[in-house]
Amino acid sequence: MDDLKPIRVFLEVAALSSFSKAARSLRMTPASVTRIIARLEEDLGQQLLVRTTRKVSLTTAGTAVATRYTPLLAAFDQATEELARANRPDHGRLRINAPLSMGVRLMPQLIESFRLAYPLVSVEVMLTDAFVDIIKEDCDLAIRISGPPADRSTIWRKICEVPRHAFAAPMLFERIPRPTRPEEIDPAHTLSYSSSGAAETWEFSKGTARRLVRAGSAVVSNNGDFLAEHARSGGGICVLPDFIVSRAVSEGALEPILTDWALPTLWLTLFYPPYEQLPPLVETFTDFFEAYIRDLDGLAFDTHGGGAARPR
């Protein structure tokens, strides 16, 4: 901005201790630099620089001005650059939060494909199973696998539904009876997914029939991979999204049980800060992410269940 030009010129002279060097650095004439500094000193009512035949030094007032304006100008330039990048659909930096299990399985390949398509975009991916405050954490968007958003005022986009089932290792049923109905599940042989440490409640349905099963609290974790591995070793029955256990099931290490009973699906959803309108770069990633999930082959996502509630 033109209003900041005198400050930029002054700081360059102060940094180089020379009018001529500052003029070359700024691609200006020495006379222009001298005139701008003189006008700045007149406007401020202070002498900022002491000129000698050998060097240029800061006065006390000049030192104070330089000390105050240097970090302010740096912050201004950074903010201006970030705003400029955010308004470009194919250039800039994205800060993304994603669940740990999905992040490890899916995000490396997705991000590689995204950056091949958009090489001028840099990406920071934070993995956590906790629901972070995306505003406080300064995220551009968050990927979440959870139930439908409870807060209808939240800006979000439903990408698809994520099926889940009850799973257990075949070896488990060598020592306990295989349940044929939800009410036959023994809580002592179950594993709970929870971020609060409380036991999980599973809601099974078949037609109009509904059964609630209170899982045990002997083993509770907020990470699906841990529960899948523990179940794989015969630790108990768990309820998890299909994509987490797909490999273990294909290997025969885990198997679905009570397959004639359904469990509520989860949603794969993108959450955003309260934008009035999605920034172009965020819009670009959103469209790419949705297309990538839709084109996946072999991962357990129901891409027919998409929908949106997003800024226009």
Summary of the structure (lengths in Angstrom):
residues: 312
radius of gyration: 29.6
end to end distance: 30.6
largest distance: 96.3
contacts: 913
relative contact order: 0.14
helix: 40%
strand: 23%
